[in-house]
Amino acid sequence: MKLYVKVLGINPTDIEKLLILGYISVSLEGFDDAEVFYNRVLELEPFNMDAGKGLDQLGKGKMLEAKGQVIEGRYQRTFRI
């Protein structure tokens, strides 16, 4: 990841590198970082489908995570864990 960040420092508008950093961030569970990279792509290229899909997936992941926390809380209250 450091190599891509270094390359991005040379050309901060490199769409391909921004997308790769977004993918890497997701795989490392750096979801906030991924969101930044995908949003930067959309600033440069507003109709970029890969960045849009990446953000959609992040949103779904956040919703599922929140839903899981609610269900876990209900479970714990029900069984007094």
C-alpha positions in Angstrom: 0.0 0.0 0.0 2.9 2.4 0.8 4.1 2.1 -2.8 0.7 3.1 -4.2 0.6 6.1 -1.8 4.1 7.1 -2.9 3.1 6.8 -6.6 -0.1 8.8 -5.8 2.1 11.5 -4.4 3.6 11.9 -7.8 0.3 12.0 -9.6 -2.6 12.6 -7.1 -5.2 12.5 -9.9 -4.3 8.9 -11.0 -7.8 7.3 -11.0 -6.4 3.7 -11.2 -4.2 4.2 -8.2 -7.0 5.8 -6.2 -9.2 2.8 -7.0 -6.5 0.3 -6.0 -6.0 2.1 -2.7 -9.7 1.9 -2.1 -9.7 -1.8 -2.8 -6.7 -2.4 -0.6 -8.2 -0.3 2.2 -11.4 -2.4 2.1 -9.4 -5.6 2.3 -7.6 -4.3 5.3 -10.9 -3.1 6.8 -9.9 0.5 6.5 -13.4 1.5 5.5 -13.0 5.2 6.2 -9.8 5.4 4.1 -11.6 3.5 1.3 -14.4 6.0 1.4 -11.9 8.9 1.0 -10.2 7.2 -2.0 -13.5 6.4 -3.7 -14.9 9.9 -3.1 -11.7 11.4 -4.6 -12.2 9.3 -7.7 -15.7 10.7 -8.0 -14.5 14.2 -7.6 -12.2 13.7 -10.5 -14.6 11.5 -12.5 -18.2 11.9 -11.3 -19.6 9.0 -13.2 -16.9 6.4 -12.4 -18.8 3.2 -11.9 -16.1 1.4 -9.9 -15.9 4.1 -7.3 -19.7 4.3 -7.1 -19.9 0.5 -6.6 -17.2 0.7 -4.0 -19.1 3.3 -2.0 -22.3 1.4 -2.4 -20.6 -1.7 -0.9 -19.2 0.3 1.9 -22.7 1.7 2.7 -24.2 -1.8 2.7 -21.4 -3.0 4.9 -22.0 -0.2 7.4 -25.7 -1.0 7.4 -25.1 -4.7 8.0 -22.6 -3.9 10.7 -25.1 -1.6 12.5 -27.9 -4.1 12.1 -25.7 -6.8 13.6 -24.9 -4.6 16.6 -28.7 -4.1 17.1 -29.4 -7.8 16.9 -26.5 -8.6 19.3 -27.8 -6.0 21.8 -31.3 -7.5 21.7 -29.8 -11.0 22.1 -27.8 -9.9 25.2 -30.9 -8.2 26.7 -33.1 -11.2 26.1 -30.6 -13.7 27.6 -29.1 -11.2 30.1 -25.6 -11.8 29.0 
